[in-house]
Amino acid sequence: MSHKVTIAVDAMGGDEAPGTVLEGVADALAADENLTVILCGPADVVEPFAATHGRCEARACSETISMAEHPANAVRTKKDSSIVVGCRLVKEGAAQGFFSAGSTGACLAAGTLVMGRIKGIARPALATVIPSPVRPVILCDIGANADCKPEYLVQFGQMASVYAEKVIGIENPRAALLNIGEEDAKGSQFAQEAHRLLAERLPNFAGNAEGGDILPAKFDVVITDGFTGNVCLKTIEGTSKTLFRTLKGIMMKTPVTKLGALAIKGGLKELQAQVSPDTYGGAPLLGVKGALLVGHGSSGALAIKNGVLATMRIVRAGVSEIIAQTAAATSASATMNNVRRDA
């Protein structure tokens, strides 16, 4: 039987909060009897909900962080905000994970400043599941680190590979560096140095991936800097939405096309579910002490439910602990190599 897990949830995170958050939390609680939720937000929101839902505890917060606020400043000054309180619950051990569909920047800042980085991890990174119709593909980093050093990408690859295997269920994931060509010598100096380091230090590294390799799922993990990863992700999301909207317009154009649409309605719904980001609920911040999942601001109740459950799966899989072990082993190996060179 799966062990009991407590997840702190930001009741005020998302465009439709708190309504969709409360609905999603209720669905998550119903989906797993070993889940307990600590709901963080205004007393008049969280206390009535907790009073009518088993395995839910209210944690009243007097402040919220809006999307427009400077993330780091807001985290430092709003100590009683739902995001900061949620992360503090993880740091103190009252919860094992935190989920929010609120300000991504504030979640990143609170995760790093409040929960803290795992020893040996230079930069925590955001990973997401690209909703490929072929199979899941992990893209990391997608925005936590706009400016990177090549060595950071080695850790991104290590952390994303752990997430791919332990949470998404991809056995022996093949990792690749996002680049402008498949040849080893392609790309900028940054890309070439990252390729060299990945080839040396990441056992499951399989070479370069081009942009066109992501949706066909030619690789299981795609590694990049946060700037490139964010542009890539939003391009894929925007293209998917545009294609479905255009396809719907074509199918609703005439009586004949409407009949055709009716015939393939089931298949289209299945495809839409396969490529929907709601399926996975959000992006984990890998490299912090505990599980932290950041949902999309437009998350509906289904995405909230899946985000809370995904945070719980990260806890149960021990992702943070495995990353800590990997970082420690890598550091020990580097120390031994330095000793040998100096001898």
DRENTOR-719614 format. One record per residue (C-alpha): residue number from 1; residue in one letter; x, z, y. Coordinates in nm, 4 decimals. Each point is the difference from the previous one (the first is absolute). Layout:
<pts>
@resi->NUM	resn->a	xx->X	zz->Z	yy->Y .
...
</pts>
This chain:
<pts>
@resi->1	resn->m	xx->0.0000	zz->0.0000	yy->0.0000 .
@resi->2	resn->s	xx->0.1237	zz->-0.0808	yy->0.3508 .
@resi->3	resn->h	xx->0.1133	zz->0.3062	yy->0.1907 .
@resi->4	resn->k	xx->-0.1782	zz->0.1272	yy->0.3070 .
@resi->5	resn->v	xx->0.1169	zz->-0.1378	yy->0.3355 .
@resi->6	resn->t	xx->-0.0808	zz->0.1018	yy->0.3566 .
@resi->7	resn->i	xx->0.0020	zz->-0.2712	yy->0.2668 .
@resi->8	resn->a	xx->-0.0328	zz->0.0640	yy->0.3743 .
@resi->9	resn->v	xx->-0.2107	zz->-0.2657	yy->0.1735 .
@resi->10	resn->d	xx->-0.0243	zz->-0.0884	yy->0.3689 .
@resi->11	resn->a	xx->-0.3725	zz->0.0016	yy->0.0757 .
@resi->12	resn->m	xx->0.0569	zz->-0.1739	yy->0.3344 .
@resi->13	resn->g	xx->0.2149	zz->-0.2888	yy->-0.1233 .
@resi->14	resn->g	xx->-0.1392	zz->-0.3533	yy->0.0323 .
@resi->15	resn->d	xx->-0.2222	zz->-0.2128	yy->0.2194 .
@resi->16	resn->e	xx->-0.3193	zz->0.1293	yy->-0.1609 .
@resi->17	resn->a	xx->0.1024	zz->0.3653	yy->-0.0360 .
@resi->18	resn->p	xx->-0.1272	zz->0.2487	yy->-0.0833 .
@resi->19	resn->g	xx->-0.2969	zz->-0.1620	yy->-0.1759 .
@resi->20	resn->t	xx->0.1876	zz->-0.2374	yy->-0.2304 .
@resi->21	resn->v	xx->0.2661	zz->0.2635	yy->-0.0711 .
@resi->22	resn->l	xx->-0.2594	zz->0.2535	yy->-0.1135 .
@resi->23	resn->e	xx->-0.1723	zz->-0.2596	yy->-0.2178 .
@resi->24	resn->g	xx->0.3304	zz->-0.1078	yy->-0.1535 .
@resi->25	resn->v	xx->0.1093	zz->0.3586	yy->-0.0658 .
@resi->26	resn->a	xx->-0.3321	zz->0.0759	yy->-0.1704 .
@resi->27	resn->d	xx->0.0465	zz->-0.3043	yy->-0.2247 .
@resi->28	resn->a	xx->0.3594	zz->0.0996	yy->-0.0816 .
@resi->29	resn->l	xx->-0.1077	zz->0.3537	yy->-0.0948 .
@resi->30	resn->a	xx->-0.2680	zz->-0.1442	yy->-0.2256 .
@resi->31	resn->a	xx->0.2535	zz->-0.2337	yy->-0.1629 .
@resi->32	resn->d	xx->0.2473	zz->0.2691	yy->-0.1114 .
@resi->33	resn->e	xx->-0.0984	zz->0.3541	yy->-0.0910 .
@resi->34	resn->n	xx->0.3615	zz->0.1173	yy->0.0330 .
@resi->35	resn->l	xx->0.0203	zz->-0.1000	yy->0.3672 .
@resi->36	resn->t	xx->-0.0295	zz->0.2569	yy->0.2784 .
@resi->37	resn->v	xx->-0.0090	zz->-0.1065	yy->0.3649 .
@resi->38	resn->i	xx->0.0957	zz->0.1928	yy->0.3121 .
@resi->39	resn->l	xx->-0.1896	zz->-0.1790	yy->0.2770 .
@resi->40	resn->c	xx->0.1745	zz->0.0214	yy->0.3378 .
@resi->41	resn->g	xx->-0.1926	zz->-0.0564	yy->0.3221 .
@resi->42	resn->p	xx->-0.2425	zz->0.1521	yy->0.2512 .
@resi->43	resn->a	xx->-0.1892	zz->0.3016	yy->-0.1322 .
@resi->44	resn->d	xx->-0.3403	zz->-0.1603	yy->0.0587 .
@resi->45	resn->v	xx->0.1060	zz->-0.2922	yy->-0.2234 .
@resi->46	resn->v	xx->0.1927	zz->0.1592	yy->-0.2853 .
@resi->47	resn->e	xx->-0.1779	zz->0.3324	yy->-0.0492 .
@resi->48	resn->p	xx->-0.3529	zz->-0.1356	yy->-0.0715 .
@resi->49	resn->f	xx->0.1474	zz->-0.2574	yy->-0.2401 .
@resi->50	resn->a	xx->0.2075	zz->0.2590	yy->-0.1885 .
@resi->51	resn->a	xx->-0.3005	zz->0.2313	yy->-0.0226 .
@resi->52	resn->t	xx->-0.1963	zz->-0.2654	yy->-0.1906 .
@resi->53	resn->h	xx->0.2788	zz->-0.1461	yy->-0.2165 .
@resi->54	resn->g	xx->0.1787	zz->0.1821	yy->-0.2778 .
@resi->55	resn->r	xx->0.3811	zz->-0.0114	yy->-0.0170 .
@resi->56	resn->c	xx->0.0206	zz->-0.0638	yy->0.3746 .
@resi->57	resn->e	xx->0.1508	zz->0.2458	yy->0.2458 .
@resi->58	resn->a	xx->-0.0396	zz->-0.0321	yy->0.3775 .
@resi->59	resn->r	xx->0.3023	zz->0.0335	yy->0.2256 .
@resi->60	resn->a	xx->-0.1230	zz->0.0011	yy->0.3588 .
@resi->61	resn->c	xx->0.2287	zz->-0.1720	yy->0.2530 .
@resi->62	resn->s	xx->-0.0432	zz->0.0121	yy->0.3748 .
@resi->63	resn->e	xx->0.1831	zz->-0.3279	yy->0.0754 .
@resi->64	resn->t	xx->0.0084	zz->-0.3642	yy->-0.1077 .
@resi->65	resn->i	xx->0.2573	zz->-0.2738	yy->0.0575 .
@resi->66	resn->s	xx->-0.1408	zz->-0.3304	yy->0.1216 .
@resi->67	resn->m	xx->0.1364	zz->-0.3457	yy->-0.0763 .
@resi->68	resn->a	xx->0.1061	zz->-0.0443	yy->0.3632 .
@resi->69	resn->e	xx->0.2240	zz->0.3075	yy->0.0214 .
@resi->70	resn->h	xx->0.3789	zz->-0.0076	yy->-0.0323 .
@resi->71	resn->p	xx->0.0432	zz->0.1013	yy->-0.3666 .
@resi->72	resn->a	xx->0.3073	zz->0.2261	yy->0.0155 .
@resi->73	resn->n	xx->-0.1080	zz->0.1688	yy->0.3245 .
@resi->74	resn->a	xx->-0.3491	zz->0.0632	yy->-0.1358 .
@resi->75	resn->v	xx->0.1367	zz->0.1517	yy->-0.3215 .
@resi->76	resn->r	xx->0.2323	zz->0.2293	yy->0.1953 .
@resi->77	resn->t	xx->-0.2642	zz->0.1179	yy->0.2478 .
@resi->78	resn->k	xx->-0.3189	zz->0.0024	yy->-0.2069 .
@resi->79	resn->k	xx->0.0928	zz->0.2558	yy->-0.2631 .
@resi->80	resn->d	xx->-0.3657	zz->0.0599	yy->-0.0918 .
@resi->81	resn->s	xx->-0.0921	zz->-0.3666	yy->-0.0474 .
@resi->82	resn->s	xx->-0.1463	zz->-0.1104	yy->-0.3323 .
@resi->83	resn->i	xx->0.3063	zz->-0.2146	yy->-0.0803 .
@resi->84	resn->v	xx->0.2564	zz->0.2717	yy->0.0735 .
@resi->85	resn->v	xx->-0.2040	zz->0.2690	yy->-0.1771 .
@resi->86	resn->g	xx->-0.0412	zz->-0.2236	yy->-0.3064 .
@resi->87	resn->c	xx->0.3740	zz->-0.0609	yy->-0.0243 .
@resi->88	resn->r	xx->0.0706	zz->0.3693	yy->0.0576 .
@resi->89	resn->l	xx->-0.2260	zz->0.0908	yy->-0.2921 .
@resi->90	resn->v	xx->0.2221	zz->-0.2164	yy->-0.2209 .
@resi->91	resn->k	xx->0.3182	zz->0.1555	yy->0.1387 .
@resi->92	resn->e	xx->-0.1361	zz->0.3510	yy->-0.0633 .
@resi->93	resn->g	xx->-0.1121	zz->-0.0864	yy->-0.3532 .
@resi->94	resn->a	xx->-0.3725	zz->0.0454	yy->0.0591 .
@resi->95	resn->a	xx->-0.0481	zz->-0.3704	yy->-0.0773 .
@resi->96	resn->q	xx->0.2121	zz->-0.2460	yy->-0.1951 .
@resi->97	resn->g	xx->-0.0927	zz->-0.3083	yy->0.2002 .
@resi->98	resn->f	xx->-0.1557	zz->-0.1203	yy->0.3245 .
@resi->99	resn->f	xx->-0.2197	zz->-0.3025	yy->0.0724 .
@resi->100	resn->s	xx->-0.0945	zz->-0.1394	yy->0.3410 .
@resi->101	resn->a	xx->-0.1403	zz->-0.3260	yy->0.1321 .
@resi->102	resn->g	xx->0.0945	zz->0.1039	yy->0.3521 .
@resi->103	resn->s	xx->0.2964	zz->-0.0953	yy->0.2180 .
@resi->104	resn->t	xx->0.2708	zz->-0.1464	yy->-0.2221 .
@resi->105	resn->g	xx->0.2700	zz->0.0963	yy->0.2475 .
@resi->106	resn->a	xx->-0.1207	zz->0.3600	yy->0.0151 .
@resi->107	resn->c	xx->-0.0137	zz->0.0194	yy->-0.3801 .
@resi->108	resn->l	xx->0.3567	zz->-0.1322	yy->-0.0233 .
@resi->109	resn->a	xx->0.1198	zz->0.2466	yy->0.2631 .
@resi->110	resn->a	xx->-0.1809	zz->0.2951	yy->-0.1576 .
@resi->111	resn->g	xx->0.1173	zz->-0.0957	yy->-0.3471 .
@resi->112	resn->t	xx->0.3609	zz->-0.0089	yy->0.1151 .
@resi->113	resn->l	xx->-0.0033	zz->0.2919	yy->0.2467 .
@resi->114	resn->v	xx->-0.2405	zz->0.2369	yy->-0.1770 .
@resi->115	resn->m	xx->0.0204	zz->-0.0791	yy->-0.3733 .
@resi->116	resn->g	xx->0.3658	zz->-0.0985	yy->0.0303 .
@resi->117	resn->r	xx->0.2228	zz->-0.2645	yy->-0.1568 .
@resi->118	resn->i	xx->0.1227	zz->0.0291	yy->-0.3560 .
@resi->119	resn->k	xx->0.3693	zz->0.0912	yy->-0.0001 .
@resi->120	resn->g	xx->0.2101	zz->-0.3140	yy->-0.0222 .
@resi->121	resn->i	xx->-0.2708	zz->-0.2361	yy->0.1274 .
@resi->122	resn->a	xx->0.1184	zz->-0.1614	yy->0.3228 .
@resi->123	resn->r	xx->-0.3391	zz->-0.1385	yy->0.1063 .
@resi->124	resn->p	xx->-0.3450	zz->0.0478	yy->-0.1576 .
@resi->125	resn->a	xx->-0.1771	zz->-0.3339	yy->-0.0487 .
@resi->126	resn->l	xx->-0.3569	zz->-0.1234	yy->-0.0234 .
@resi->127	resn->a	xx->-0.0900	zz->-0.1922	yy->-0.3137 .
@resi->128	resn->t	xx->-0.3198	zz->-0.1905	yy->-0.0612 .
@resi->129	resn->v	xx->-0.1595	zz->-0.1885	yy->-0.2845 .
@resi->130	resn->i	xx->-0.0438	zz->-0.3651	yy->0.0939 .
@resi->131	resn->p	xx->-0.3385	zz->-0.0931	yy->-0.1493 .
@resi->132	resn->s	xx->0.1178	zz->-0.3060	yy->-0.1916 .
@resi->133	resn->p	xx->-0.2618	zz->-0.1702	yy->-0.2224 .
@resi->134	resn->v	xx->0.2728	zz->-0.0220	yy->-0.2674 .
@resi->135	resn->r	xx->0.1107	zz->0.3650	yy->-0.0208 .
@resi->136	resn->p	xx->0.1012	zz->0.2795	yy->0.2402 .
@resi->137	resn->v	xx->0.3163	zz->-0.0503	yy->0.2065 .
@resi->138	resn->i	xx->0.1663	zz->0.2849	yy->0.1917 .
@resi->139	resn->l	xx->0.1334	zz->-0.0818	yy->0.3484 .
@resi->140	resn->c	xx->0.2345	zz->0.2534	yy->0.1627 .
@resi->141	resn->d	xx->0.0612	zz->0.0725	yy->0.2893 .
@resi->142	resn->i	xx->-0.3111	zz->-0.1074	yy->0.1953 .
@resi->143	resn->g	xx->0.0594	zz->0.1667	yy->0.3340 .
@resi->144	resn->a	xx->0.1641	zz->0.3402	yy->-0.0141 .
@resi->145	resn->n	xx->0.3452	zz->-0.1381	yy->0.0918 .
@resi->146	resn->a	xx->0.0097	zz->-0.2966	yy->0.2346 .
@resi->147	resn->d	xx->0.3790	zz->0.0254	yy->0.0313 .
@resi->148	resn->c	xx->0.1901	zz->0.0401	yy->-0.3249 .
@resi->149	resn->k	xx->0.3467	zz->0.0130	yy->-0.1435 .
@resi->150	resn->p	xx->0.0616	zz->-0.1974	yy->-0.3224 .
@resi->151	resn->e	xx->0.0564	zz->0.3210	yy->-0.1974 .
@resi->152	resn->y	xx->-0.3498	zz->0.1220	yy->0.0904 .
@resi->153	resn->l	xx->-0.1466	zz->-0.2879	yy->-0.1991 .
@resi->154	resn->v	xx->0.1688	zz->0.1254	yy->-0.3161 .
@resi->155	resn->q	xx->-0.1949	zz->0.3261	yy->0.0304 .
@resi->156	resn->f	xx->-0.3190	zz->-0.1921	yy->0.0858 .
@resi->157	resn->g	xx->0.0462	zz->-0.1912	yy->-0.3250 .
@resi->158	resn->q	xx->0.0640	zz->0.3162	yy->-0.2008 .
@resi->159	resn->m	xx->-0.3039	zz->0.1812	yy->0.1416 .
@resi->160	resn->a	xx->-0.2356	zz->-0.2987	yy->-0.0245 .
@resi->161	resn->s	xx->0.1059	zz->-0.0582	yy->-0.3615 .
@resi->162	resn->v	xx->-0.0893	zz->0.3605	yy->-0.0879 .
@resi->163	resn->y	xx->-0.3418	zz->-0.0427	yy->0.1651 .
@resi->164	resn->a	xx->-0.0590	zz->-0.3339	yy->-0.1742 .
@resi->165	resn->e	xx->0.0770	zz->0.1422	yy->-0.3426 .
@resi->166	resn->k	xx->-0.1434	zz->0.3515	yy->0.0173 .
@resi->167	resn->v	xx->-0.3139	zz->-0.0566	yy->0.2095 .
@resi->168	resn->i	xx->-0.0924	zz->-0.3687	yy->-0.0221 .
@resi->169	resn->g	xx->0.1040	zz->-0.0203	yy->-0.3651 .
@resi->170	resn->i	xx->0.2449	zz->-0.2925	yy->0.0161 .
@resi->171	resn->e	xx->0.2483	zz->0.0360	yy->-0.2850 .
@resi->172	resn->n	xx->0.3605	zz->-0.0946	yy->0.0813 .
@resi->173	resn->p	xx->-0.0823	zz->-0.1356	yy->0.3482 .
@resi->174	resn->r	xx->0.2137	zz->-0.2883	yy->0.1257 .
@resi->175	resn->a	xx->0.1101	zz->0.0508	yy->0.3611 .
@resi->176	resn->a	xx->0.1009	zz->-0.2666	yy->0.2505 .
@resi->177	resn->l	xx->0.1190	zz->-0.0213	yy->0.3598 .
@resi->178	resn->l	xx->-0.2285	zz->-0.1905	yy->0.2368 .
@resi->179	resn->n	xx->0.2111	zz->-0.2842	yy->0.1389 .
@resi->180	resn->i	xx->-0.0152	zz->-0.3598	yy->0.1227 .
@resi->181	resn->g	xx->0.1347	zz->-0.1459	yy->-0.3239 .
@resi->182	resn->e	xx->0.0624	zz->0.0937	yy->-0.3606 .
@resi->183	resn->e	xx->0.3762	zz->-0.0591	yy->0.0067 .
@resi->184	resn->d	xx->0.2222	zz->0.3098	yy->0.0243 .
@resi->185	resn->a	xx->0.1713	zz->-0.1171	yy->0.3199 .
@resi->186	resn->k	xx->-0.3215	zz->-0.0759	yy->0.1913 .
@resi->187	resn->g	xx->-0.1189	zz->0.1825	yy->0.3109 .
@resi->188	resn->s	xx->0.1544	zz->0.1958	yy->0.2840 .
@resi->189	resn->q	xx->0.3070	zz->0.2202	yy->-0.0312 .
@resi->190	resn->f	xx->-0.2391	zz->0.2927	yy->-0.0393 .
@resi->191	resn->a	xx->-0.1796	zz->-0.1704	yy->-0.2900 .
@resi->192	resn->q	xx->0.3236	zz->-0.1024	yy->-0.1704 .
@resi->193	resn->e	xx->0.1426	zz->0.3520	yy->0.0194 .
@resi->194	resn->a	xx->-0.3306	zz->0.1476	yy->-0.1230 .
@resi->195	resn->h	xx->0.0065	zz->-0.2446	yy->-0.2912 .
@resi->196	resn->r	xx->0.3543	zz->0.1038	yy->-0.0910 .
@resi->197	resn->l	xx->-0.0854	zz->0.3704	yy->0.0056 .
@resi->198	resn->l	xx->-0.3227	zz->-0.0461	yy->-0.1945 .
@resi->199	resn->a	xx->0.1809	zz->-0.2010	yy->-0.2655 .
@resi->200	resn->e	xx->0.2567	zz->0.2799	yy->-0.0340 .
@resi->201	resn->r	xx->-0.2278	zz->0.3045	yy->0.0110 .
@resi->202	resn->l	xx->-0.3518	zz->-0.0928	yy->-0.1122 .
@resi->203	resn->p	xx->-0.0106	zz->-0.0619	yy->-0.3768 .
@resi->204	resn->n	xx->-0.3337	zz->-0.1843	yy->0.0125 .
@resi->205	resn->f	xx->0.1050	zz->-0.2334	yy->0.2846 .
@resi->206	resn->a	xx->-0.0854	zz->-0.3631	yy->-0.0816 .
@resi->207	resn->g	xx->0.1179	zz->-0.1861	yy->0.3108 .
@resi->208	resn->n	xx->-0.1665	zz->-0.1440	yy->0.3075 .
@resi->209	resn->a	xx->-0.3729	zz->-0.0606	yy->0.0457 .
@resi->210	resn->e	xx->-0.1396	zz->-0.2512	yy->0.2459 .
@resi->211	resn->g	xx->-0.3275	zz->0.0564	yy->0.1827 .
@resi->212	resn->g	xx->-0.1761	zz->-0.2370	yy->-0.2369 .
@resi->213	resn->d	xx->0.0995	zz->0.2126	yy->-0.2991 .
@resi->214	resn->i	xx->-0.2068	zz->0.3049	yy->0.1013 .
@resi->215	resn->l	xx->-0.3607	zz->-0.0972	yy->-0.0790 .
@resi->216	resn->p	xx->0.0937	zz->-0.1842	yy->-0.3217 .
@resi->217	resn->a	xx->0.1580	zz->0.3324	yy->-0.1053 .
@resi->218	resn->k	xx->0.3342	zz->-0.1473	yy->-0.1038 .
@resi->219	resn->f	xx->0.1448	zz->0.3473	yy->0.0571 .
@resi->220	resn->d	xx->-0.1529	zz->0.3471	yy->-0.0346 .
@resi->221	resn->v	xx->0.1748	zz->0.1648	yy->0.2965 .
@resi->222	resn->v	xx->0.0955	zz->-0.1802	yy->0.3215 .
@resi->223	resn->i	xx->0.2451	zz->0.1807	yy->0.2295 .
@resi->224	resn->t	xx->0.0375	zz->-0.0598	yy->0.3722 .
@resi->225	resn->d	xx->0.0438	zz->0.1703	yy->0.3369 .
@resi->226	resn->g	xx->-0.3087	zz->0.1495	yy->0.1614 .
@resi->227	resn->f	xx->-0.0294	zz->-0.2616	yy->0.2759 .
@resi->228	resn->t	xx->0.0009	zz->-0.2962	yy->-0.2376 .
@resi->229	resn->g	xx->-0.2168	zz->0.1811	yy->-0.2535 .
@resi->230	resn->n	xx->-0.2674	zz->0.0840	yy->0.2567 .
@resi->231	resn->v	xx->-0.0186	zz->-0.3598	yy->0.1253 .
@resi->232	resn->c	xx->-0.0131	zz->-0.1249	yy->-0.3575 .
@resi->233	resn->l	xx->-0.2780	zz->0.2408	yy->-0.1006 .
@resi->234	resn->k	xx->-0.2191	zz->-0.0737	yy->0.3009 .
@resi->235	resn->t	xx->0.0477	zz->-0.3746	yy->-0.0470 .
@resi->236	resn->i	xx->-0.1206	zz->0.0294	yy->-0.3596 .
@resi->237	resn->e	xx->-0.2966	zz->0.2199	yy->0.0992 .
@resi->238	resn->g	xx->-0.0984	zz->-0.2284	yy->0.2858 .
@resi->239	resn->t	xx->0.0273	zz->-0.3125	yy->-0.2139 .
@resi->240	resn->s	xx->-0.2141	zz->0.1553	yy->-0.2737 .
@resi->241	resn->k	xx->-0.2750	zz->0.0999	yy->0.2447 .
@resi->242	resn->t	xx->0.0028	zz->-0.3421	yy->0.1669 .
@resi->243	resn->l	xx->-0.0206	zz->-0.1869	yy->-0.3311 .
@resi->244	resn->f	xx->-0.2931	zz->0.2078	yy->-0.1276 .
@resi->245	resn->r	xx->-0.1820	zz->-0.0339	yy->0.3332 .
@resi->246	resn->t	xx->0.0562	zz->-0.3777	yy->0.0044 .
@resi->247	resn->l	xx->-0.1041	zz->-0.0351	yy->-0.3633 .
@resi->248	resn->k	xx->-0.3201	zz->0.1943	yy->0.0658 .
@resi->249	resn->g	xx->-0.0808	zz->-0.2279	yy->0.2946 .
@resi->250	resn->i	xx->0.0471	zz->-0.3106	yy->-0.2138 .
@resi->251	resn->m	xx->-0.2157	zz->0.1352	yy->-0.2825 .
@resi->252	resn->m	xx->-0.2854	zz->0.0954	yy->0.2328 .
@resi->253	resn->k	xx->-0.0023	zz->-0.3406	yy->0.1714 .
@resi->254	resn->t	xx->-0.2595	zz->-0.1936	yy->-0.2023 .
@resi->255	resn->p	xx->-0.2555	zz->0.0668	yy->-0.2775 .
@resi->256	resn->v	xx->0.2311	zz->-0.1676	yy->-0.2515 .
@resi->257	resn->t	xx->0.3039	zz->0.2101	yy->0.0923 .
@resi->258	resn->k	xx->-0.2174	zz->0.3129	yy->-0.0082 .
@resi->259	resn->l	xx->-0.0938	zz->-0.0784	yy->-0.3607 .
@resi->260	resn->g	xx->0.3692	zz->-0.0438	yy->-0.0784 .
@resi->261	resn->a	xx->0.0774	zz->0.3317	yy->0.1647 .
@resi->262	resn->l	xx->-0.2664	zz->0.1689	yy->-0.2117 .
@resi->263	resn->a	xx->0.1560	zz->-0.1419	yy->-0.3155 .
@resi->264	resn->i	xx->0.3441	zz->0.1435	yy->0.0748 .
@resi->265	resn->k	xx->-0.1127	zz->0.3185	yy->0.1760 .
@resi->266	resn->g	xx->0.1216	zz->0.2259	yy->-0.2793 .
@resi->267	resn->g	xx->0.3437	zz->-0.1601	yy->-0.0082 .
@resi->268	resn->l	xx->0.0376	zz->0.0223	yy->0.3760 .
@resi->269	resn->k	xx->-0.0877	zz->0.3705	yy->-0.0015 .
@resi->270	resn->e	xx->0.2575	zz->0.0597	yy->-0.2718 .
@resi->271	resn->l	xx->0.2660	zz->-0.1884	yy->0.1984 .
@resi->272	resn->q	xx->-0.0889	zz->0.1866	yy->0.3192 .
@resi->273	resn->a	xx->0.0362	zz->0.3328	yy->-0.1814 .
@resi->274	resn->q	xx->0.3399	zz->-0.1076	yy->-0.1355 .
@resi->275	resn->v	xx->0.1380	zz->-0.0808	yy->0.3451 .
@resi->276	resn->s	xx->-0.1686	zz->0.2849	yy->0.1883 .
@resi->277	resn->p	xx->0.2344	zz->0.2661	yy->0.1439 .
@resi->278	resn->d	xx->-0.2796	zz->0.2541	yy->-0.0561 .
@resi->279	resn->t	xx->0.0847	zz->-0.0001	yy->-0.3714 .
@resi->280	resn->y	xx->0.3173	zz->0.2054	yy->0.0537 .
@resi->281	resn->g	xx->-0.1147	zz->0.1984	yy->0.3037 .
@resi->282	resn->g	xx->0.3195	zz->-0.0006	yy->0.2058 .
@resi->283	resn->a	xx->0.3771	zz->0.0026	yy->0.0164 .
@resi->284	resn->p	xx->0.2140	zz->0.2949	yy->-0.1151 .
@resi->285	resn->l	xx->0.2832	zz->0.1263	yy->0.2178 .
@resi->286	resn->l	xx->0.2775	zz->0.0216	yy->-0.2577 .
@resi->287	resn->g	xx->0.2939	zz->0.2325	yy->0.0554 .
@resi->288	resn->v	xx->-0.1786	zz->0.3073	yy->0.1374 .
@resi->289	resn->k	xx->-0.0495	zz->0.3337	yy->-0.1772 .
@resi->290	resn->g	xx->-0.3440	zz->-0.0477	yy->-0.1464 .
@resi->291	resn->a	xx->-0.2573	zz->-0.2764	yy->-0.0265 .
@resi->292	resn->l	xx->-0.1174	zz->-0.1596	yy->0.3239 .
@resi->293	resn->l	xx->-0.2291	zz->-0.3039	yy->-0.0007 .
@resi->294	resn->v	xx->-0.0977	zz->-0.1859	yy->0.3183 .
@resi->295	resn->g	xx->-0.3276	zz->-0.1919	yy->-0.0115 .
@resi->296	resn->h	xx->-0.1018	zz->-0.2944	yy->0.2160 .
@resi->297	resn->g	xx->-0.1813	zz->0.0875	yy->0.3216 .
@resi->298	resn->s	xx->-0.2960	zz->-0.2153	yy->-0.1043 .
@resi->299	resn->s	xx->-0.0336	zz->0.1778	yy->-0.3358 .
@resi->300	resn->g	xx->-0.3515	zz->0.0309	yy->-0.1334 .
@resi->301	resn->a	xx->-0.1234	zz->0.2627	yy->-0.2436 .
@resi->302	resn->l	xx->0.1376	zz->-0.1903	yy->-0.3030 .
@resi->303	resn->a	xx->0.3484	zz->-0.0194	yy->0.1540 .
@resi->304	resn->i	xx->-0.0113	zz->0.3713	yy->0.0880 .
@resi->305	resn->k	xx->-0.1027	zz->0.0894	yy->-0.3554 .
@resi->306	resn->n	xx->0.2747	zz->-0.2164	yy->-0.1506 .
@resi->307	resn->g	xx->0.2550	zz->0.1303	yy->0.2507 .
@resi->308	resn->v	xx->-0.0689	zz->0.3629	yy->-0.0909 .
@resi->309	resn->l	xx->0.0166	zz->-0.0817	yy->-0.3720 .
@resi->310	resn->a	xx->0.3214	zz->-0.2009	yy->0.0479 .
@resi->311	resn->t	xx->0.1584	zz->0.2972	yy->0.1787 .
@resi->312	resn->m	xx->-0.0950	zz->0.2131	yy->-0.2977 .
@resi->313	resn->r	xx->0.1588	zz->-0.2501	yy->-0.2413 .
@resi->314	resn->i	xx->0.3246	zz->0.0091	yy->0.1995 .
@resi->315	resn->v	xx->0.0036	zz->0.3786	yy->-0.0388 .
@resi->316	resn->r	xx->-0.0747	zz->-0.0111	yy->-0.3712 .
@resi->317	resn->a	xx->0.2699	zz->-0.2617	yy->-0.0597 .
@resi->318	resn->g	xx->0.2577	zz->0.2187	yy->0.1754 .
@resi->319	resn->v	xx->0.1141	zz->-0.2858	yy->0.2233 .
@resi->320	resn->s	xx->0.1665	zz->0.2230	yy->0.2613 .
@resi->321	resn->e	xx->0.1853	zz->0.1933	yy->-0.2682 .
@resi->322	resn->i	xx->0.1258	zz->-0.3184	yy->-0.1683 .
@resi->323	resn->i	xx->0.1150	zz->-0.1400	yy->0.3356 .
@resi->324	resn->a	xx->0.1844	zz->0.3274	yy->0.0687 .
@resi->325	resn->q	xx->0.1715	zz->-0.0220	yy->-0.3397 .
@resi->326	resn->t	xx->0.0945	zz->-0.3636	yy->0.0628 .
@resi->327	resn->a	xx->0.1416	zz->0.0813	yy->0.3440 .
@resi->328	resn->a	xx->0.2014	zz->0.2905	yy->-0.1413 .
@resi->329	resn->a	xx->0.1376	zz->-0.2123	yy->-0.2834 .
@resi->330	resn->t	xx->0.0924	zz->-0.2815	yy->0.2404 .
@resi->331	resn->s	xx->0.1757	zz->0.2454	yy->0.2318 .
@resi->332	resn->a	xx->0.1930	zz->0.1517	yy->-0.2917 .
@resi->333	resn->s	xx->0.1038	zz->-0.3451	yy->-0.1210 .
@resi->334	resn->a	xx->0.1207	zz->-0.0981	yy->0.3488 .
@resi->335	resn->t	xx->0.2032	zz->0.3224	yy->0.0225 .
@resi->336	resn->m	xx->0.1664	zz->-0.0682	yy->-0.3347 .
@resi->337	resn->n	xx->0.0846	zz->-0.3545	yy->0.1053 .
@resi->338	resn->n	xx->0.1595	zz->0.1300	yy->0.3209 .
@resi->339	resn->v	xx->0.2034	zz->0.2520	yy->-0.1998 .
@resi->340	resn->r	xx->0.1268	zz->-0.2731	yy->-0.2318 .
@resi->341	resn->r	xx->0.0991	zz->-0.2209	yy->0.2917 .
@resi->342	resn->d	xx->0.1860	zz->0.2860	yy->0.1702 .
@resi->343	resn->a	xx->0.1832	zz->0.1009	yy->-0.3212 .
</pts>
